[in-house]
Amino acid sequence: MREKMVMVDKLVVPPREAATFTVSAGNFFRIVSTEGPQVGDLNLWNRDNLDEHFYSGKTRALHGTHLSTGDQMWSNFPFFRPMATITFDTLDWYGWDEDGSSVHDVIGTRCDPYTHKLLSGDNYHQCCHSNLTRALSYETGKSIFEAEKWVHDVLNVFMCTGFTKDTHQYFMKASPVKPGDYLEFFAEIDILGALSACPGGDCSSTHSSDLADCYPLQIEIYKPNKDSLKGWQTPSTNKYSGNHGHQ
């Protein structure tokens, strides 16, 4: 499918902002580093039903704390099916370092203004949670308060993270991403996505502030030759009966 695909659209996500994009089932999309080391927070929804969205916890249970080529992003209950499959990762070489960290995690939730307010006392509006909320509000026409309910835990694209060996706490370190690196996905269903260019930049120092060096990210959409899709079909929603033993 990848061999003869052609780019059909692209958009730029500005630093400390988020943007939405749509991908039809059977197409590919890439998140690309273009100018400097930058982490992105990714949300996915069913394009036609926001009730179905990415489920980071179950994805983590199925594939591990960090994702790479061949891993899938699963949707929440009761839908519970693959939304996207990672088909290429230019940072696949990184593996696990001496600190026990790797890239593209499904551990951290997303930086948010509520935690920032709790820890610092400041109101900061460029956290990834706020960026994703604004982007979804603009895309759907929902109020900012309605849109916030649909924002969910993310795939931390390019982010380098792990757990400390002594206290087993979540930590972040400088991302190894460089211009030209990308993470590529195959859309298993019709997708509405939102990507935030994190205000932490490469997440090596300060976070949730305007102090870190931040760079844009690019989203590219690719369409494969239709003949290469023969035999493939979008996965159906989960077949569980749904009655949970209720009589």
C-alpha positions in Angstrom: 0.0 0.0 0.0 2.8 2.4 0.8 4.8 1.9 -2.4 2.6 3.9 -4.7 0.9 6.3 -2.4 0.8 10.0 -3.2 0.4 13.0 -1.0 -3.1 14.6 -1.3 -3.0 17.2 1.5 -0.8 18.7 4.1 -1.2 21.3 6.9 1.1 22.9 9.4 0.5 23.0 13.2 1.9 26.2 14.6 4.0 26.1 17.8 1.9 26.0 21.0 -1.2 25.5 19.0 -3.3 22.6 17.7 -5.0 21.8 14.4 -7.5 19.3 13.2 -7.4 17.1 10.1 -9.5 14.4 8.5 -8.3 11.1 7.0 -10.5 8.7 5.1 -10.3 5.0 5.9 -7.7 3.3 3.7 -5.4 6.4 3.5 -2.2 7.2 5.4 -1.2 10.2 7.4 2.2 11.3 8.8 3.2 13.6 11.6 6.5 15.2 10.5 9.2 17.2 12.2 10.1 20.1 9.9 12.2 22.7 11.7 13.4 21.5 15.1 12.8 19.1 18.0 9.2 19.2 18.8 6.7 16.9 20.6 3.1 16.5 19.5 0.0 15.4 21.4 -2.4 13.4 19.2 -6.2 12.8 19.7 -8.3 10.7 17.3 -12.0 10.4 16.9 -14.4 8.6 14.5 -15.0 11.3 12.0 -18.7 10.7 12.1 -19.2 9.9 15.8 -17.2 11.7 18.5 -18.4 9.1 21.0 -15.8 6.8 19.5 -12.3 8.0 20.3 -8.7 6.8 21.0 -8.4 4.7 24.2 -4.8 5.2 25.4 -5.1 2.9 28.4 -6.3 -0.2 26.5 -3.7 0.6 23.7 -1.0 0.6 26.4 -2.3 -2.7 27.8 -2.2 -4.4 24.3 1.0 -2.9 22.9 3.1 -1.5 25.8 4.0 1.9 27.2 5.5 3.2 23.9 4.3 2.6 20.3 6.1 2.0 17.1 5.7 0.2 13.7 3.0 -2.4 13.7 1.2 -1.2 16.8 -2.4 0.0 16.6 -4.4 2.8 18.2 -7.6 1.3 19.7 -10.9 3.0 20.3 -12.9 3.1 23.5 -15.7 0.8 24.6 -18.2 -0.3 23.3 -16.6 0.2 19.9 -13.2 -1.2 20.7 -11.5 -1.6 17.3 -8.3 -0.4 15.7 -8.5 3.2 14.5 -5.0 3.5 13.0 -2.0 1.3 12.6 1.6 2.7 12.7 3.2 1.8 9.4 6.5 3.6 9.6 8.6 5.2 12.4 11.9 6.9 11.6 12.7 6.9 15.3 12.4 3.1 15.5 16.2 2.9 15.9 16.0 4.6 19.3 14.6 1.5 21.1 15.2 1.8 24.9 18.0 3.9 26.3 20.1 3.4 29.5 17.5 5.3 31.5 14.7 3.0 30.4 13.0 5.5 28.3 11.7 5.4 24.7 9.6 7.5 22.3 5.9 7.8 21.4 4.4 7.1 24.7 0.8 6.3 25.9 1.7 6.9 29.5 1.3 10.7 30.0 -2.1 12.2 29.7 -1.3 15.6 28.1 -0.2 18.9 29.7 -3.3 20.7 31.0 -4.1 24.1 32.6 -5.7 22.5 35.7 -2.6 20.8 36.9 -0.6 23.9 35.9 -2.9 26.0 38.1 -2.6 23.6 41.0 1.2 23.5 40.9 2.0 27.1 40.0 -1.1 29.2 40.7 -1.0 30.6 37.1 -3.5 30.5 34.3 -1.8 29.2 31.2 -3.9 28.7 28.0 -1.4 27.0 25.6 -1.3 23.6 27.3 -2.0 20.7 24.9 -5.4 20.1 26.6 -6.5 23.7 25.9 -5.0 23.6 22.4 -6.9 20.4 21.5 -10.1 21.8 23.0 -9.9 25.0 21.0 -9.1 23.1 17.8 -12.0 20.7 18.2 -14.3 23.6 19.1 -13.3 25.4 15.8 -13.7 22.2 13.8 -17.1 21.2 15.1 -18.8 24.5 16.0 -19.3 23.2 19.6 -18.8 25.7 22.4 -15.4 25.5 24.2 -17.1 23.8 27.2 -18.8 21.2 25.0 -15.7 20.5 23.0 -13.6 19.9 26.2 -15.7 16.9 27.1 -14.4 15.1 24.0 -10.7 15.7 24.5 -9.0 12.6 25.8 -5.6 11.1 26.7 -3.1 11.2 23.9 -0.4 9.5 22.0 2.7 11.6 22.8 4.3 11.7 19.4 8.1 12.0 19.4 8.1 12.4 23.2 10.9 10.5 25.1 9.7 9.2 28.5 10.1 6.5 31.0 9.9 5.7 34.7 12.6 6.5 37.3 14.4 3.5 38.6 14.2 4.5 42.3 10.7 6.0 42.7 9.1 4.7 39.5 7.8 8.1 38.6 7.0 9.3 35.1 9.8 11.5 33.6 10.5 13.3 30.3 13.8 14.0 28.6 14.9 15.6 25.4 13.3 14.1 22.3 15.7 12.7 19.7 13.5 13.9 16.9 15.1 15.9 14.1 13.8 17.7 11.0 12.7 15.0 8.5 11.7 12.5 11.1 8.1 11.3 10.9 5.6 8.8 12.4 3.2 7.3 9.8 -0.2 5.8 10.3 -2.7 3.9 8.2 -6.3 5.0 8.9 -8.4 1.9 9.6 -11.6 4.0 9.9 -12.7 7.5 8.9 -10.7 9.7 11.3 -11.0 13.2 12.7 -7.6 14.0 14.3 -6.2 16.8 16.4 -2.6 17.5 17.0 -1.1 19.9 19.4 2.5 21.2 19.1 3.4 21.0 22.8 4.5 24.2 24.6 7.3 22.1 26.1 9.1 21.9 22.8 11.3 18.8 23.0 10.2 18.4 26.7 13.8 18.6 27.9 13.4 21.5 30.4 10.4 23.7 31.2 6.9 22.7 30.4 3.5 24.5 30.1 5.1 27.9 29.5 6.3 30.2 26.8 10.0 29.7 27.7 10.8 26.5 25.8 12.0 26.6 22.1 9.0 25.3 20.1 8.6 24.5 16.4 5.8 23.6 14.0 4.8 20.1 13.1 3.4 19.1 9.7 0.6 16.7 9.0 0.6 15.0 5.6 -2.2 12.9 4.1 -1.4 10.2 1.5 -3.6 8.1 -0.8 -2.5 4.7 -1.9 -3.2 3.1 -5.3 -6.8 1.7 -5.0 -5.7 -1.7 -6.4 -3.4 -2.1 -3.3 -6.5 -2.0 -1.0 -8.0 -5.2 -2.5 -8.8 -7.6 0.3 -8.7 -4.9 3.0 -11.8 -3.6 4.8 -12.3 -1.3 7.7 -12.7 -3.2 11.0 -16.1 -3.6 12.4 -17.0 -2.5 16.0 -16.6 -5.0 18.8 -19.1 -7.9 18.7 -19.6 -8.2 22.5 -23.4 -8.5 23.2 -23.3 -5.5 25.5 -25.8 -6.7 28.2 -23.1 -7.3 30.9 -25.0 -10.2 32.3 -28.1 -8.1 33.0 -31.2 -10.2 33.1 
